């Protein structure tokens, strides 16, 4: 690996579908290599059809075009742990976890200019979904649950591949994700005044890492996502749109689970290109799927990620405790 990363690597996942264990291992080793060296990748030939991605963006646009009154019929609960429903601009503040109380307070003064709608498994044993009125946006609920299932199946394919790439049993990670704790998020970054962004009055989203196992991101053509170069801290690389791809990144829980073998990399969303006449940036849509392990899964160093020379770095913790700790710092 070069001393400085030039761009986000691309992983072709098609060998996973060739019907052989060797193909699955090949895809998994490719993902593990990038997660170890960089933490972010584009995945192509992942199994979610482009038509379904296009439908997801069309439905997202319809949802955020509703009135504030219509969207607030399904608000996210205030406790921060119940990741379901609509979160208006300024409610969620994503930030890095290793901050002092004073740094956290200071960052909360800067508004993240985004709104979101979160969906979980409709039959989850603990958390229920909150939906807009069907008459306000007929068909949205049906599609959102369909796309959630597509993302779940794709994430399980990735988990099988990663397990094999780590030398584990193929089902090791999948069986620890069987409770469908993952969350699908429709995200909208409205058009924003460039001057407010430059002066720090507002921002798209603060530099941060993700919380769970990994994230599968569908982004539109507008751009703005940037990822920190792990070999040049403080330097961020653009992650431009690649048609049909998913942007996949390691998250904090998997980093801890792998004893820091797989990197959870800082990333941010900067302002996209600005209209020079108005000083206003374009709106942006993205649809991340946050993959999380079963709440009762014990997260401790996986076999093969530690040794006498490289001992276990973390005390065991459940995936649920790990997630709730981060969520309560976010809202």
Residue pairs with C-beta under 8 A, 6 or more apart in sequence:
1 37
1 38
1 231
2 231
3 231
3 232
4 229
4 231
4 232
4 235
5 38
5 229
5 230
5 231
5 232
5 237
6 237
7 237
8 38
8 40
8 41
8 42
8 227
8 237
8 239
8 247
9 34
9 38
9 40
9 41
9 42
10 41
10 42
10 43
10 44
10 242
10 245
11 27
11 30
11 31
11 34
11 41
11 42
11 43
11 44
11 248
12 27
12 30
12 44
12 45
13 27
13 31
13 43
13 44
13 45
13 46
13 47
13 157
13 158
13 161
14 27
14 44
14 45
15 22
15 23
15 24
15 26
15 27
16 23
16 24
16 27
16 28
16 157
16 160
16 161
17 23
17 45
17 47
21 164
21 170
24 160
24 161
24 164
24 170
25 161
25 164
25 165
27 161
27 165
28 160
28 161
28 162
28 163
28 164
28 165
28 166
29 164
29 165
30 165
31 41
31 43
31 158
31 161
31 162
31 165
31 248
32 162
32 165
32 166
32 262
33 165
34 40
34 41
35 41
35 162
35 250
35 254
35 262
35 263
36 261
36 262
36 263
37 230
37 263
38 230
38 263
38 265
39 227
39 230
39 249
39 250
39 262
39 263
39 264
39 265
40 227
40 239
40 247
40 248
40 249
40 250
40 265
40 267
41 247
41 248
41 249
42 242
42 245
42 246
42 247
42 248
43 158
43 216
43 245
43 246
43 247
43 248
44 242
44 244
44 245
46 154
46 157
46 158
46 245
46 246
47 153
47 154
47 157
48 150
48 151
48 154
48 246
50 243
50 244
52 147
52 150
53 218
53 244
55 143
55 147
56 143
56 147
56 186
56 218
56 287
57 218
57 220
57 285
57 287
59 139
59 140
59 143
59 144
59 186
60 186
60 187
60 188
60 285
60 287
61 285
62 137
62 140
63 71
63 117
63 132
63 137
63 140
63 186
64 71
64 115
64 117
64 186
64 188
64 285
66 132
66 136
66 137
68 88
70 132
70 133
70 136
70 137
71 86
71 88
71 115
71 117
71 132
72 86
72 88
73 132
73 133
73 136
74 85
74 86
74 117
74 130
74 131
74 132
75 85
75 86
75 87
75 88
75 130
76 82
76 83
76 84
76 85
76 86
76 87
76 91
76 118
76 130
77 84
77 85
78 331
79 328
79 331
80 327
80 328
80 330
80 331
81 324
81 327
81 328
82 127
83 118
83 120
83 127
83 183
83 327
84 118
84 119
84 120
84 127
84 128
84 129
84 130
84 183
85 117
85 118
85 129
85 130
86 115
86 116
86 117
86 130
86 132
87 115
87 116
87 117
87 118
88 115
89 111
89 112
89 113
89 114
89 115
89 190
90 111
90 112
91 331
92 112
92 114
92 116
92 330
92 331
93 107
93 108
93 112
93 206
93 330
93 331
94 112
94 205
94 206
94 208
94 330
95 104
95 107
95 206
95 207
95 208
95 329
95 330
96 206
96 207
96 208
96 209
96 266
97 209
97 252
97 326
97 329
99 107
104 329
107 206
110 200
110 201
110 202
110 203
110 206
111 201
111 202
111 203
112 202
112 203
112 204
112 205
112 206
113 189
113 190
113 192
113 202
113 203
113 204
114 187
114 188
114 189
114 190
114 204
114 205
114 269
115 187
115 188
115 190
116 185
116 186
116 187
116 188
117 185
117 186
118 183
118 184
118 185
118 186
119 129
119 144
119 145
119 148
119 183
119 184
119 185
119 186
120 127
120 129
120 148
120 180
120 181
120 182
120 183
120 184
121 148
121 152
121 180
121 181
121 182
122 129
122 145
124 179
124 180
124 181
125 179
126 295
131 140
131 141
132 140
132 141
134 140
134 141
144 184
144 186
147 184
147 287
148 184
148 289
151 182
151 184
151 216
151 289
152 180
152 182
154 216
154 246
155 177
155 182
155 214
155 216
155 289
155 291
156 174
156 177
158 214
158 216
158 248
158 291
159 173
159 174
159 177
159 213
159 291
160 170
160 171
160 173
160 174
162 173
163 169
163 170
163 171
163 172
163 173
163 174
164 170
166 258
166 302
166 304
166 305
167 303
167 304
168 302
168 303
168 304
173 213
176 293
176 294
176 297
176 319
177 213
177 291
177 292
177 293
177 294
178 294
179 294
179 295
181 212
181 292
181 293
181 294
181 295
181 319
181 320
181 323
182 212
182 289
182 290
182 291
182 292
183 289
183 290
183 292
184 287
184 288
184 289
184 290
185 287
185 288
185 289
185 290
186 285
186 287
187 285
187 286
187 287
187 288
188 283
188 284
188 285
189 204
189 205
189 224
189 269
189 283
189 284
189 285
189 286
190 283
191 280
191 281
191 282
191 283
192 202
192 204
192 271
192 280
192 281
193 202
193 279
193 280
194 271
194 274
194 279
194 280
194 281
195 279
196 202
197 203
197 204
197 271
197 281
204 224
204 268
204 269
204 270
204 271
204 284
205 268
205 269
206 268
207 228
207 266
207 267
207 268
208 266
208 267
208 268
209 251
209 252
209 264
209 265
209 266
209 267
210 249
210 251
210 252
210 264
210 290
211 251
211 252
211 253
211 290
211 292
211 322
211 323
211 326
211 327
212 251
212 252
212 253
212 254
212 290
212 291
212 292
212 293
212 319
212 323
213 251
213 253
213 254
213 257
213 291
213 292
213 293
214 248
214 249
214 250
214 251
214 254
214 291
215 247
215 248
215 249
215 251
215 288
215 289
215 290
215 291
216 246
216 247
216 248
216 288
216 289
216 291
217 225
217 246
217 247
217 248
217 249
217 286
217 287
217 288
217 289
218 246
218 247
218 286
218 287
218 288
218 289
219 225
219 239
219 241
219 247
219 284
219 285
219 286
219 287
220 241
220 284
220 285
220 286
221 241
222 241
222 272
222 273
222 282
222 283
222 284
222 285
223 238
223 240
223 241
223 272
223 273
223 284
224 269
224 270
224 271
224 272
224 284
225 238
225 239
225 247
225 267
225 268
225 269
225 286
226 236
226 237
226 238
226 239
226 267
226 268
226 269
226 270
227 236
227 237
227 239
227 249
227 265
227 266
227 267
228 234
228 235
228 236
228 237
228 265
228 266
228 267
229 235
229 236
229 237
230 263
230 265
236 267
236 268
236 270
239 247
239 267
249 264
249 265
249 267
250 262
250 263
250 264
250 265
251 264
251 290
251 291
252 264
252 322
252 326
253 292
253 293
253 299
253 319
253 322
253 323
254 262
254 264
255 262
255 263
255 264
256 299
256 313
256 314
256 317
256 322
257 299
257 300
257 301
257 302
258 301
258 302
258 305
259 301
259 302
259 305
259 306
259 310
259 312
259 313
259 314
260 313
261 305
269 284
271 281
272 281
272 282
272 284
273 281
273 282
274 280
274 281
275 281
275 282
292 319
292 323
293 299
293 319
294 319
294 320
295 318
295 319
295 320
295 323
296 318
296 319
296 320
297 318
297 319
297 320
298 316
298 317
298 318
299 314
299 316
299 317
299 318
299 319
299 322
300 312
300 314
300 315
300 316
300 317
301 312
301 313
301 314
306 312
